[in-house]
Amino acid sequence: MTETVERVLAQFKNESGEVLGSPFDLPINVDSRKLSILLNTIYSSATPVPYSFFIDDVEIKDSLKKTIDETSDKNWSSEKIVHITFAPQAVFRVRPVTRCSASLPGHAEAVISASFSPDGTSLASGSGDTTVRFWDVATQTPHTTARGHRNWVLVISWAPNGLKLASACKNGEIIIWDAKTGQQIGATLRGHKQWINALAWEPLHRDGNCKRLASASKDTTIKIWDTILNQCLITLCGHNQSVTCLRWGGTGLIYSGSQDRTLRVWRDNDGVLCRTLEGHGHWLNTLALSTDYVMRTGAFEPSDKKKLNKIDNLSDEALKRYNEARGDKERLVSGSDDFTLFLWEPESDKKHIARMTGHQQLINDVKFSPDTRYIASASFDKSIKLWDGKTGK
């Protein structure tokens, strides 16, 4: 006698809530592997794409029945539609590391900061020897050495069009460099009374010329500079301790975190304080925006080498990439000495989405994955934790 397999009506939808076709009549014991095969068949994918599936934020790791039993809705029936959210996963191929591919000698003191250019073809580094060096990634050789600072170079930041680099030193001075020649552009930007902790350029989709730059300092202020006229446009005052981290959002807002335990949201065109976000019990050390990756790389997708030299309008391409990555709203995550992280939607809400606990020591760094789906946090407790980029779980 053949055993009857229970069945259920399942409706697929993507992460944005868009429904995929009509409901499917599926056996209740179907697993995630078979669901992936079904979805790839629907999309007629030449190369199979791995998917994750969720019911009410609970991932289907075993059978569909087991997941339904774990959710709040346990009284399913063959006539009731179960909504399954699917999310494509990146395919990671890890090669074993057997040797160092290159060592780049040249600095005479500690290398304090390093950053790849938006198109991924160059690397810049700032050092305690007061120099900034540009390196060719393809040949792994030095390109130029930029001299002009009189103290340690603490932070560097590429303009999102890849043509300029800003560097800031312990004297509170900022220099703009030509990325190709390593020559200084314009006059040194002076105005901060103490050293500079962070730099942030205006996103490429808002200004194709990459004219404005923001800097955050130990002197409790944030300054917005015109890098063409070489002058300070606005000074943002409000924090009462060192401003440790800074982000320039894609919608005209600047976000700053401070040792005064607050996170402040400023309007970039006139410097008005929009709101103050509170909740942390100790210094803020790090900030990350969900759109950081697309704003840092601007119009370029470094993995697509064929497209790098075929972009007609950098600003339009950057806007297209930004809109695809942004979704409904930009999300911001903050990490603190109080061992916690907070997830915010700072454009419109003073209340946090989630308070993320679990680390046993202060938070050093936090980053969103390029697809904005995950958050990675690093701590002095010697651990890295991965979080859901939308819910903070």
TORNURO-324379 format. One record per atom (N, C-alpha, C): y negated, x, z negated; residue in one letter. Coordinates in steps of 0.001 Angstrom, whole numbers, plus 500000, padded with zeros to 6 digits. Layout:
BEGIN
YXZa;...
***
This chain:
BEGIN
501199500855500000m;500000500000500000m;498753500889500000m;497837500646500926t;496628501468501076t;495602501119500007t;495082502161499359e;494062501935498323e;492717501620498980e;492022500604498501t;490723500202499045t;489629501090498469t;488854501690499354v;487760502558498928v;486487501734498796v;485883501795497625e;484634501062497421e;483546501639498324e;482648500768498744r;481593501179499664r;480244500721499120r;479195501329499662v;477855501009499205v;476889501149500377v;475831500359500366l;474775500460501375l;473764501511500927l;473553502501501760a;472641503603501426a;471510503674502436a;470283503783501926q;469100503914502777q;468518505312502588q;468458506105503672f;467894507449503598f;466372507390503741f;465688508245502994k;464232508395503149k;463871509847502854k;462785510318503481n;462367511700503252n;461504511797502005n;461012512998501712e;460251513217500476e;458917512480500457e;458411512125501644s;457153511371501716s;457371509874501580s;458643509442501487g;458949508027501341g;459194507298502644g;459155508037503783e;459391507393505077e;460883507109505256e;461182505868505645v;462567505414505751v;463166505886507071v;464427506350507016l;465136506811508209l;466106505723508664l;465713504971509686g;466597503981510298g;467029502872509358g;468161502246509674s;468711501140508891s;469667501673507830s;469990500868506815p;470943501299505792p;472320501601506387p;473003502562505772f;474344502952506207f;475376502439505213f;476506501989505741d;477619501572504906d;478506502792504661d;478461503334503447l;479150504585503136l;480202504385502052l;481268505180502070p;482227505162500961p;481561505719499703p;481873505148498570i;481199505514497333i;481542506932496881i;482620507501497393n;483027508838496968n;482545509941497912n;481610509613498833v;481097510620499757v;480319511682498979v;480401512955499421d;479699514031498716d;478517514535499537d;477763515502498973s;476529515978499616s;476823516697500937s;477990517375501030r;478331518076502272r;478487517095503426r;479176515985503166k;479368514987504209k;478068514264504545k;477205514097503537l;475896513485503799l;475061514392504706l;475163515720504507s;474447516667505368s;474947516597506808s;476258516490506963i;476832516361508307i;476312515098508983i;476259514009508225l;475766512736508763l;474305512860509200l;473462513478508369l;472038513601508673l;471806514504509876l;472552515606509976n;472423516488511136n;472859515795512416n;473845514906512302t;474278514126513465t;473190513163513905t;472539512534512928i;471454511589513242i;470313512311513953i;469958513518513449y;468846514284514022y;469271515101515236y;470554515088515554s;471087515863516686s;470670517331516601s;470837517900515428s;470406519278515194s;471347520263515885s;470774521140516729a;471575522163517395a;472104523160516372a;471224523546515435t;471614524416514328t;471637523586513056t;472781523426512414p;472870522589511210p;471885523024510129p;471197522051509554v;470229522307508490v;470836521830507169v;470846522671506129p;471348522206504834p;470339521268504170p;470831520227503523y;469975519251502852y;470398519097501402y;469441518736500573s;469715518275499220s;469425516778499178s;470169516057498351f;470034514599498279f;469798514192496827f;468940513184496657f;468560512764495317f;468567511238495210f;468939510757494044i;468790509343493692i;467971509306492413i;466759508766492483d;465857508723491319d;465690510105490686d;465443511122491519d;465215512501491085d;466460513189490537d;467617512515490576v;468875513142490165v;469584513637491423v;469878514929491498e;470489515486492698e;471962515114492798e;472376514808494014i;473783514517494278i;474512515855494430i;475197516267493387k;475909517541493410k;477400517349493624k;477905516179493222d;479322515886493387d;479446514687494314d;479987513606493843s;480116512407494675s;478942511470494465s;478759510550495409l;477689509557495321l;477900508674494095l;479141508313493823k;479454507434492677k;479052508087491358k;479367509373491219k;479051510060489971k;477546510107489739k;476784510299490809t;475319510351490679t;474756508978490345t;475297507935490965i;474835506580490651i;475091506266489186i;476224506727488674d;476543506494487259d;475587507224486328d;475013508347486813e;474089509136485980e;472675508559485975e;472351507757486977t;471011507184487063t;470921505941486198t;469706505439486065s;469486504253485216s;470136503005485801s;470256502970487134d;470821501799487796d;472332501963487929d;473083501504486926k;474536501676486927k;475267500467487523k;474550499352487659n;475187498123488133n;475051497991489646n;475545498983490360w;475476498921491807w;476539497975492340w;476295497522493542s;477287496681494225s;477221496981495711s;478212496515496432s;478256496776497868s;477118496086498602s;476479495118497964e;475382494393498609e;474019494955498229e;473994495842497266k;472728496413496807k;472473497747497511k;471253497960497984i;470912499180498710i;470555500294497729i;471215501445497906v;470894502637497119v;469997503530497969v;468837503881497437h;467882504708498175h;468161506178497888h;468452506938498954i;468769508359498839i;467656509170499497i;467012510030498702t;465958510907499221t;466586512224499667t;466238512655500895f;466783513921501397f;465672514947501569f;466026516222501348a;465055517320501467a;465729518495502153a;465177518965503277p;465759520137503955p;465617521378503098p;466614522239503141q;466606523468502355q;466456524675503279q;465779525710502774a;465641526941503548a;466986527666503568a;467251528333504679v;468476529109504802v;468167530557504467v;468701531020503351f;468442532393502919f;469643533267503252f;469379534341503929r;470428535322504206r;470051536620503489r;470811536960502491v;470493538113501659v;471316539309502096v;470627540376502453r;471316541611502814r;471328542545501606r;472429543196501352p;472478544108500201p;471520545277500383p;470855545644499301v;469927546769499348v;470704548042499035v;470791548930500005t;471545550164499814t;470625551370499699t;469376551212500137r;468450552338500038r;467027551815500154r;466075552618499710c;464658552289499867c;464279552472501339c;463678551467501939s;463352551554503363s;462183552503503624s;461258552621502660a;460126553533502853a;459407553758501539a;458864554933501371s;457953555239500273s;456621555616500892s;455541555085500337l;454210555306500905l;453388556150499937l;453503557459500007p;452732558325499108p;451298558492499598p;450395558826498675g;449013559075499076g;448024558883497943g;448240557842497118h;447334557630495990h;447551558708494927h;446446559097494275a;446504560143493260a;446633559581491852a;446421558264491710e;446555557610490408e;447384556335490591e;447538555577489513a;448360554364489535a;447865553380490590a;448809552771491302v;448476551702492253v;448402550401491462v;447217549787491412i;446981548632490549i;447131547314491308i;446831547326492595s;446934546089493377s;447385546416494794s;448146545496495373a;448608545654496758a;448739544271497378a;448447544190498676s;448487542886499336s;448707543058500833s;449576542202501398f;449786542185502844f;448664541397503514f;448340541781504749s;447349541048505537s;447907539676505913s;447043538721506282p;447512537375506618p;448572537335507714p;448486538253508701d;449482538248509776d;450690539128509467d;450688539779508306g;451836540550507872g;452006541900508534g;451025542350509294t;451175543626510011t;450593544810509260t;449767544553508250s;449123545624507498s;449299545397506001s;449176546477505260l;449237546437503798l;448032547182503261l;447409546629502229a;446299547314501570a;446655547530500109a;446161548630499550s;446444548941498149s;445191549489497478s;445010549111496219g;443888549612495431g;444414550407494253g;443722551481493898s;444288552425492930s;443266552873491892s;443813553497490840g;442968554106489828g;442262555349490322g;442619555816491539d;441914556979492106d;440629556567492820d;440206555322492664t;438961554727493189t;438995554466494698t;440143554609495337t;440205554383496781t;441005553123497108t;440739552610498313v;441538551545498906v;442202552128500144v;443501551945500273r;444214552492501428r;444803551374502266r;444732551561503577f;445333550628504528f;446558551294505149f;447663550533505226w;448924551067505716w;449428550233506884w;450059550891507847d;450692550211508971d;452121549839508569d;452414548531508535v;453721548078508072v;454825548462509047v;454531548408510345a;455559548692511354a;456047550134511273a;455109551077511142t;455484552495511108t;455592553039509680t;455119552237508693q;455165552616507278q;454426553929507041q;453264554027507704t;452429555230507598t;451012554829507207t;450238555757506619p;448852555438506257p;447989555228507493p;447096554264507392h;446184553964508500h;444816554569508226h;444154554117507159t;442861554690506773t;442744554690505251t;441856555520504750t;441526555554503323t;440054555194503162t;439780554165502360a;438407553684502168a;437873554196500834a;436766554917500898r;436149555464499688r;434759554883499509r;434425554538498269g;433121553953497982g;432998553499496543g;434126553149495925h;434100552751494513h;433933553970493611h;433389553708492421r;433176554786491455r;434066554646490228r;434944553627490251n;435854553421489129n;437139552782489657n;438079552532488772w;439357551969489185w;439191550721490035w;439942550629491115v;439967549416491938v;440986548459491316v;440487547376490736l;441340546476489954l;441955545360490787l;441247544901491803v;441739543745492565v;441280543858494014v;442152543440494938i;441798543393496356i;442170542022496902i;441511541608497989s;441797540303498588s;441438540333500070s;442408539992500916w;442168539910502357w;441411538639502706w;440444538746503620a;439858537536504214a;440950536847505030a;440999535521505020p;442112534826505695p;442160534993507209p;441093535549507835n;441186535850509271n;441758537247509532n;441994538003508463g;442627539309508579g;441720540429509037g;440420540169509200l;439506541186509722l;438802541973508625l;438763541428507415k;438034542072506324k;438882542099505061k;438544543014504179l;439183543098502873l;438108543287501825l;438212542558500725a;437291542734499601a;438026543454498478a;437329544374497838s;437903545073496685s;436868545101495565s;437365545017494332a;436469545006493171a;436960546025492157a;436014546652491468c;436366547760490571c;435955547475489132c;436283548410488280k;436028548259486853k;434541548293486527k;433706548769487451n;432247548758487259n;431636547401487576n;432440546439488049g;431912545123488400g;431304545085489789g;431666546042490641e;431125546103492007e;432164545644493023e;431676544993494090i;432551544500495155i;432129545165496463i;433138545646497208i;432872546230498522i;433718545495499556i;433094545195500708i;433789544572501833i;434098545661502858i;435366545710503304w;435802546751504232w;436226546148505564w;435973546887506634d;436515546537507946d;437981546941507965d;438865545984508228a;440303546237508114a;440810547224509164a;440150547312510297k;440614548211511362k;440151549649511158k;438903549811510736t;438334551165510631t;438325551697509202t;438408550815508206g;438305551243506818g;436895551558506389g;435909551202507237q;434509551453506912q;433926550288506101q;432969550615505237q;432325549582504435q;431442548712505313q;431478547395505069i;430627546444505786i;429492546033504855i;428272546307505238g;427121545903504445g;426994546676503148g;426156546141502263a;425875546806500993a;426902546402499935a;427024547229498920t;427895546913497791t;427331545717497038t;428197544775496673l;427761543560495974l;427759543834494473l;426546543800493888r;426393544072492455r;425752542868491776r;426160542601490556g;425614541475489810g;426391541195488544g;427690541444488575h;428499541274487367h;428205542389486371h;428212542025485091k;427891542993484047k;429134543698483501k;430319543131483790q;431559543769483359q;432553543725484525q;433774544197484273w;434719544325485375w;435147542973485930w;435681543006487133i;436067541800487865i;437585541619487789i;438006540411487435n;439431540108487262n;440074539472488491n;439274538762489309a;439878538016490416a;438867537820491539a;439381537756492773l;438587537462493966l;439257536327494728l;438451535493495401a;439001534400496210a;438064534113497379a;438610534174498607w;437827533861499803w;437843532354500071w;436785531861500716e;436796530483501177e;437867530332502258e;438679529263502201p;439778529102503168p;439291529107504616p;440151529592505497l;439796529755506908l;439496528423507585l;440182527346507180h;439954526060507845h;438607525450507465h;437950525993506436r;436623525511506051r;435513526399506611r;435830527644506921d;434834528555507489d;435549529603508325d;435460529461509645g;436145530383510534g;435611531796510490g;434382531985509961n;433788533321509880n;434106534050508581n;434750533340507640c;435093533946506344c;433866534607505713c;432846533821505504k;431575534358505020k;431507534417503497k;432036533393502830r;431836533293501381r;433034533819500592r;432720534474499492l;433707535074498605l;433328534745497165l;434312534395496347a;434073534125494925a;434705535227494087a;434047535566492984s;434557536598492077s;434471536108490637s;435461536464489826a;435503536076488418a;435532537324487560a;434770537316486487s;434547538552485735s;434794538402484242s;434967539542483619k;435044539646482162k;433745539161481512k;432624539156482275d;431331538754481709d;431180537234481589d;432266536469481792t;432370534997481636t;431812534207482816t;431333534869483861t;430743534153484995t;431617534240486240t;431355533295487153i;431930533307488499i;430760533349489464i;430834534212490454k;429758534304491445k;430305534017492839k;429523533283493623i;429838533032495026i;428882533868495864i;429449534708496749w;428666535666497518w;428655535302499000w;427550535607499645d;427474535599501102d;427737537033501552d;428905537272502172t;429290538643502514t;428630539139503794t;427887538265504473i;427144538704505656i;425719539096505268i;425087538277504415l;423742538590503930l;423776539518502723l;424983539747502156n;425163540629501003n;424321540193499809n;424436538911499474q;423689538420498325q;424492537341497597q;424150537173496317c;424800536147495498c;424155534796495785c;424964533803496119l;424452532466496421l;424364531600495167l;425422531611494367i;425498530761493174i;426212531529492072i;425738531368490837t;426454531867489659t;426922530671488847t;428227530603488599l;428815529488487860l;428987529904486407l;428269529222485515c;428313529523484083c;428898528329483328c;429666528580482330g;430278527507481557g;431381528020480664g;432148528960481176h;433159529598480327h;432465530461479277h;433057530550478090n;432458531396477057n;433297532616476710n;434358532849477494q;435118534087477388q;435499534547478789q;436174535670478871s;436522536284480152s;437221535298481088s;436784535280482364v;437427534448483387v;438544535289484006v;439777534895483772t;440923535742484109t;441540535433485466t;441393534210485966c;442051533836487219c;441192532854488002c;441350532876489327l;440457532131490212l;441205531702491472l;440960530459491913r;441511529952493169r;440437529132493882r;440361529303495224w;439439528510496038w;440295527503496810w;440183526234496458g;441010525193497055g;440585524826498465g;441431524047499115g;441186523691500507g;440321522473500715g;439871521847499622t;439054520638499742t;437639520836499206t;437222522099499076g;435857522357498617g;435718522484497118g;436805522788496427l;436764522963494979l;437229524373494620l;436630524916493564i;437015526228493036i;437585526014491641i;438709526659491350y;439388526499490066y;439363527835489328y;438966527792488044s;438884529016487250s;439581528813485910s;440329529841485489g;440987529827484186g;440438530951483330g;440347530708482028s;439635531645481167s;440374531881479850s;439947532917479159q;440442533170477816q;439884532172476801q;438953531305477238d;438469530253476332d;439410529039476317d;440586529183476970r;441681528196476960r;441419526996477872r;440359527031478661t;440057525908479548t;440241526293481009t;440466525274481807l;440533525412483263l;439413524543483822l;438544525134484604r;437366524395485091r;437416524218486612r;436914523060487046v;436892522692488464v;435436522622488904v;435076523412489917w;433693523512490396w;433613523067491857w;432455522517492232r;432195522176493633r;431605523399494322r;432187523786495474d;431794525077496059d;430449525075496764d;429932523899497174n;428677523900497934n;427440523994497049n;427532523511495798d;426353523575494922d;426675524093493524d;427939524403493240g;428302524975491942g;428362523997490797g;428365522692491079v;428421521688490013v;429808521679489368v;429846521615488047l;431102521506487313l;431615520076487421l;432765519896488047c;433324518557488247c;434070518057487018c;434912518915486450r;435678518520485274r;436239519757484579r;436538519592483308t;437171520644482519t;438547520158482094t;439569520958482389l;440948520597482081l;441386521364480834l;441799520615479809e;442163521223478535e;443602520871478176e;444194521698477333g;445566521457476915g;446243522727476432g;445887523863477027h;446500525125476611h;445988525538475224h;446870526180474471g;446520526608473120g;446133528065473025g;446160528779474166h;445799530203474158h;445243530575475536h;444970531859475746w;444369532345476984w;445128531871478216w;444385531575479285l;444995531342480591l;445117532678481317l;446308532962481816n;446565534236482491n;446666534122484003n;447112532966484496t;447435532878485916t;447309531452486418t;446924531315487684l;446830530024488368l;447537530131489715l;448071529009490182a;448653528964491526a;448434527573492104a;448004527535493374l;447848526280494106l;449065526059494994l;449413524802495192s;450551524495496063s;450296524944497494s;449030525086497866t;448675525485499235t;448315526968499343t;448595527755498317d;448231529172498314d;448762529912499544d;450012529656499884y;450633530417500981y;449924530168502305y;449690528893502657v;449067528609503960v;447607529033503981v;446942529034502835m;445547529476502821m;445458531005502845m;446430531684502260r;446427533145502307r;446748533649503707r;447676532994504389t;448054533425505736t;447192532784506816t;446356531813506447g;445401531223507388g;446056530598508602g;445688531100509777a;446225530555511026a;447552531186511405a;448002532187510640f;449169532971511025f;450421532513510282f;451520532506510997e;452828532368510371e;453538533699510593e;453547534572509598p;454057535938509807p;455474535999510358p;456284534980510095s;457665535010510590s;457748534736512092s;456668534169512667d;456659533855514095d;455836534911514831d;456452536050515101k;455727537171515706k;455211536846517108k;455927535985517847k;455534535682519221k;454226534900519277k;453935534159518197k;452771533282518218k;451503533972517726k;451642535139517071l;450505535765516415l;449357536066517374l;449676536446518604n;448627536832519563n;448254535711520528n;448739534499520278k;448491533392521198k;447680532269520573k;447030532536519447i;446254531503518774i;444832531510519329i;444396530378519899d;443070530302520505d;441985530108519465d;442178529141518574n;441169528824517560n;441802528968516185n;441436530036515474l;442053530320514180l;441784529218513165l;440547528708513156s;440175527695512176s;440956526392512376s;441126525964513622d;441876524734513911d;443350524895513555d;443908526043513861e;445319526291513535e;445513526335512020e;444548526931511320a;444622526981509857a;444542525582509257a;443681524732509822l;443555523350509334l;444853522584509551l;445470522788510698k;446738522114510993k;447813522530509984k;447927523831509730r;448928524315508780r;448625523823507362r;447333523783507017y;446953523328505675y;447316521859505467y;446993521017506437n;447283519584506305n;448781519313506196n;449579520106506911e;451032519941506837e;451560520310505455e;450981521329504856a;451468521804503558a;450904521010502387a;449715520447502551r;449024519829501424r;449689518551500936r;450149517703501866g;450686516415501448g;449571515508500978g;449816514741499932d;448809513808499421d;447670514535498720d;448025515482497846k;447018516199497068k;447473517625496810k;446502518506496612e;446825519842496147e;447267519766494685e;448269520565494359r;448697520670492967r;448375522064492450r;448090522148491175l;447714523408490546l;448584523614489318l;449084524818489135v;449854525130487932v;449168526285487212v;449098526188485888s;448438527204485069s;449426527758484057s;449368529080483824g;450235529744482861g;449415530421481789g;449944530439480569s;449124530837479429s;449875531737478449s;449108532329477536d;449665533082476417d;450356532178475405d;450203530853475540d;450860529936474599d;452305529629474994d;452863530401475951f;454255530315476408f;454509529097477311f;453476528336477675t;453683527116478458t;452953527172479797t;453361526263480680l;452659526029481939l;452265524564482002l;451171524282482707f;450756522903482951f;450667522681484455f;451124521526484897l;451011521128486302l;449948520045486412l;448985520242487339w;447826519359487453w;447664518855488884w;446945517740489018e;446344517325490286e;444837517348490061e;444220518527490143p;442861518718489614p;441748518118490464p;442068517674491691e;441017517069492520e;440467515790491900e;441325515080491172s;440908513754490732s;441264513412489292s;442121514198488632d;442652513778487340d;442505514883486307d;442019514519485118k;441897515477484028k;443189515598483230k;444092514635483412k;445347514648482663k;446415515391483454k;447192516196482781h;448219516973483461h;449402516099483870h;450102516523484932i;451326515838485376i;452468516163484439i;452556517436484030a;453664517870483183a;453263519075482361a;453825519144481169r;453729520339480333r;455097521007480387r;455131522225480882m;456394522893481200m;456694523939480136m;457723523697479348t;458068524572478237t;459453525186478455t;459695526299477809g;460988526959477931g;460898528461477780g;459778529052478203h;459598530493478020h;459376530806476536h;459823531980476145q;459728532393474745q;458627533428474499q;457942533830475573q;456824534769475450q;455737534332476423q;454622535051476437l;453486534661477269l;453841534707478755l;453172533879479539i;453411533772480980i;452551534807481702i;453193535644482514n;452479536687483267n;451985536199484616n;452851535474485332d;452539535122486717d;453247533829487079d;452681533119488040v;453298531882488527v;452969531731490006v;453934531244490785k;453749531080492223k;454460529816492693k;453849529141493676f;454517528071494410f;455304528700495558f;456445528119495889s;457161528540497090s;456347528120498309s;456510528801499460p;455724528447500649p;455842526980501063p;457001526352500804d;457154524938501171d;456666523999500069d;456093524532498996t;455498523814497851t;456533523076497012t;457819523259497308r;458847522461496614r;459189523031495242r;459000524337495062y;459382524972493798y;458226525770493210y;458311525975491894i;457390526847491169i;458245527912490484i;457829529162490598a;458507530257489892a;457535530845488878a;457991531015487648s;457150531579486593s;457829532804485998s;457034533809485680a;457529535050485105a;456888535265483738a;457692535778482806s;457225535882481425s;457619537209480805s;456956537540479687f;457324538720478908f;458668538543478208f;459244537337478254d;460577537150477666d;461690537638478599d;461294538357479674k;462202538993480626k;462936537984481507k;462382536795481640s;463043535778482469s;462096535247483543s;462704534745484605i;461992533991485636i;462575532583485641i;461738531587485596k;462210530207485584k;461750529500486870k;462594528638487393l;462283527829488576l;462083526394488155l;461019525764488673w;460644524408488304w;460474523561489558w;460599522267489390d;460317521340490490d;458820521332490746d;458409521583491984g;456994521725492304g;456191520437492266g;456864519285492208k;456150518016492171k;456154517373490785k;457257517544490058t;457365516885488744t;457243517848487580t;457440519153487816g;457388520118486737g;458688520229485957g;459728519536486386k;461012519601485656k;461676520951485894k;
***
